[in-house]
Amino acid sequence: MDKHVAEIVTFKLAEGVSEAEFIVLSQASESFVRAQPGFVHRQLSCGEDGRWTDYVIWADMETAKSVAAEFHKQDFCASLMQAIAEGTAQMRHEEVQWSMAS
């Protein structure tokens, strides 16, 4: 059985982009992400240091990498990427080893 995979993207916002503006831009990707087979969960957070984390759980590694490749081809992506400070985005995929829910 394949393990779930966490797609973790960390970044800072481009100068002049507000938190509210970025959330709206992120929400534009919701229907695309939800429609992907293997989508489990997604959350977006921001730390006190201004670093954001987009955290997505996928059913398996193949799905995570496939969707990541397609994400950049979507109409909403250019605006979303412009809102991220150049050189700050880092993406990685990790197998979930353990999880706990309420």
SVG drawing of the C-alpha trace seen along z (x, -y; Angstrom):
<svg xmlns="http://www.w3.org/2000/svg" viewBox="-14 -47 30 49">
<polyline fill="none" stroke="black" stroke-width="0.4" points="0.0,0.0 1.3,-3.4 1.8,-6.0 0.2,-9.4 2.5,-12.1 2.8,-15.6 3.6,-18.3 5.1,-21.2 5.8,-24.5 7.3,-27.4 7.8,-30.9 7.5,-34.6 5.1,-37.0 6.3,-39.5 6.5,-43.1 3.2,-44.9 1.1,-41.7 -1.2,-41.5 -2.2,-38.3 -5.9,-38.8 -4.8,-39.2 -2.7,-36.1 -5.5,-34.0 -7.8,-35.0 -5.2,-34.1 -4.7,-30.7 -8.4,-30.0 -8.5,-30.4 -6.6,-27.1 -9.2,-25.3 -11.4,-23.8 -8.3,-22.4 -6.8,-20.8 -10.1,-19.4 -10.8,-17.8 -7.5,-15.8 -7.9,-12.1 -5.9,-11.4 -6.4,-14.8 -6.8,-14.3 -6.3,-17.7 -4.8,-21.2 -4.0,-24.0 -2.2,-27.3 -0.4,-28.9 1.8,-31.9 4.4,-32.2 5.4,-35.1 8.5,-35.5 6.3,-36.0 7.1,-32.6 4.1,-30.9 3.5,-27.1 1.1,-25.5 0.6,-21.9 -1.2,-19.4 -1.7,-15.7 -2.0,-13.4 -2.8,-9.7 0.6,-8.8 3.9,-10.1 2.9,-9.5 -0.2,-11.7 1.7,-14.4 4.4,-14.8 1.9,-14.5 -0.4,-17.3 2.6,-19.5 3.6,-19.3 0.1,-20.2 -0.4,-22.9 2.0,-25.3 0.1,-24.9 -3.2,-26.3 -4.6,-29.8 -4.5,-30.8 -0.8,-29.9 0.9,-33.0 -0.9,-35.4 -0.2,-33.1 3.5,-32.8 3.8,-36.6 2.6,-37.1 5.5,-35.0 8.8,-36.7 11.4,-35.7 13.8,-33.0 11.9,-32.2 9.7,-29.2 10.9,-25.8 8.8,-22.6 9.4,-19.1 7.4,-15.9 7.6,-13.6 6.0,-10.3 3.7,-10.7 5.0,-8.3 2.4,-9.0 -0.6,-11.2 -3.2,-12.0 -6.6,-13.7 -9.1,-15.0"/>
</svg>
